[in-house]
Amino acid sequence: MEEYLTEVGSVKIITPNCDRDDCRVSMGATMTTCLGWQPVFDKHGNMLNRDPNTSTTQMNCLTCGKTWTRIT
């Protein structure tokens, strides 16, 4: 499935490819894993280890009716 970036406010959302240009996207409930994680930085402020937690959000198009899951 081709995807494109849509900017909603300051949040960029990946939406499924659609033939319509008037899609309106609604974000549903978000679930997040809760793994203990201690960030580690170098002296330049670069993070050396990635956050292992993921957030899963149900996305719905109010115009075309497509639904998908956004994982960050």
N, C-alpha and C positions, 0 to 999 in steps of 0.2 A: 504494500500500500504506500503510495506516495504521501508525503507529509509536507506541510509548510508551516512557517512560524506566523502566528498572529499575535499582535501586541494588544493586551487588554490592560489599560492603565499602565502600571509599571511592571506587570507580570507577563512574561512571554509564554504562550501556550502552544504546544504542538497539536495541531488539529488534523484529522484525516482529510485526504484529498476529496473535494466535493465539487460538483458541477456548478453549484450556486455561489454567488458572491455576497449574499445577504445573511450568511449564517450568524447566529447569536449563540454564544456558548455559556452554559451554566456549570459552575463547579459545585459538585456534591460534597459529601462527607470525605474527610481525609483521615487515613489511618497511618500511624507512624510506628516503626519498630522502636524498641527502647533498649538498645544495647549500651552498656557502659563504655565510655570512650573518653580518653584523655588526649586533647590536641597537643601536638608537639611542633614547635616552630624553630627555624634557624635564626641566626642573629639579624637577618634581613627581613624578618617577618613572614617568610614563606612557610606555609603549613607543610610539614613533612609526612604526615599520615592523614589519610582520607577518613571522613566520618562514615562509619559502616552502617549507619541507620538509613532507612529508605522511607519515603512517604508515598502513599498510593492514594490518588484522588479519582473519583468517578466523574467523568466529564459527559455532558449532554448538550447536543445541539438543539436549540429550541425551534429552529426553522426546518431543518431537513430530517430531524429525528434520530440521527446517528448517535451512538454512545461509544465511549472508549475509556480506557484507564490511562491516567498519567502517572508515571513513576519517576520520582526524583531522588 
